[in-house]
């Protein structure tokens, strides 16, 4: 794991690539190219992924059957 963080300057006229030490997380640093203050984000734990709700199989079958019946009639 790298100890440095790479982040782009948010100043649209600058957009310099900043490389700051990992100890700067949660702090503000100054872009050397334009002087804009840049907040370095805190480390964020990966959110727990929850599975997307699946449609009820029985309901889906009923819908398909009713559509088939309507199309044949």
N, C-alpha and C positions, 0 to 999 in steps of 0.2 A: 504494500500500500504506500502510495506516495505521500510525503509530508507536505507537499506544496499544493496550492489550489490555483487553478487557472480560471479567470473570470474576465469577461469583456467589459470595458468601460461603458456605462450607460449613456454617456454623452454622444448624441448622434453625429456630431461633427468630429469626434475623436475615434471611438470604437477600438481603442488600443487593447491589446491582450495583456492582462495583468497576471503576474505569477506571484502569489503571496504565500508565506509560510502557513502551515496548518494552525499554528497558534493564533492566527488572526481571525479565526472563526468567531462570529458574533460581534466583531469590532468594525470600525470604519477605517478605511485607508484612503490615501490621496493618490489619484492617478498622476504619475510623473509627467505624462505628456500634456495634460490639460488642466490639472489641478482639481478636477471634480472629486468630491467625496463619494466613496463607494462602500456600501455596507456589505461585508462578507457574510453570507448566510451561515447560520448555526448548522451543525450536523443534524440531520433529521433521520430518525429511525424509519425504516421502510414500513409503511402501513400494512396491517394485516389484510390480505386479499380475501374478500368474501366472494364466493361464486355467485354469478348472476342467477336470478330466479329463472327456473326452467318452466315453460308452459306445461300445464296439466295435460298429460298424454291422452286421457280419456276425453277431455273437452275438445282437444284438437281433432280426435277421430270423429266425434259427433259433428263438428263443423264441416269436416271434409265429406262425411256421408250426406249431410243435408244439402251441401252444394252440388254433389254428384246427382242427387235425386232431383233437385231443381233444374239442373242442366238437361237431364234426360227427359223431363216432362214437357 
